[in-house]
Amino acid sequence: MPRAAIETWQENGPLRVRRALAERLTALRDRGLLNVPGDPERAALHLLLLISAAHPSYRAAAPSDEEVDAAVAAGVRAFLHGYAAT
């Protein structure tokens, strides 16, 4: 796959989502609802990785809806624990 195609996809997909999420996290920080020190895009990446539908096991079947829901809920809890406003 050409590098330019990958870069275009990154800019219009994953990186666009990460930047938009970083803006939301910054707004929550500015309202005193989250503690986001440093780079909000790093915090956005943390949250995205914690709630990713990608499952680290090498199972042949995709995770069930219940497994995805549980993983996302656990990821959000972990994120909020790490970035809770003090």
Protein Blocks (a to p, Z undefined) as FASTA:
>chain_A
ZZklmmmmmmmmmmmmmmmmmmmmmmmmmnopaccehjfklmmmmmmmmmpcbdfbfcfb
dcdfklmmmmmmmmmmmmmmmmgcZZ
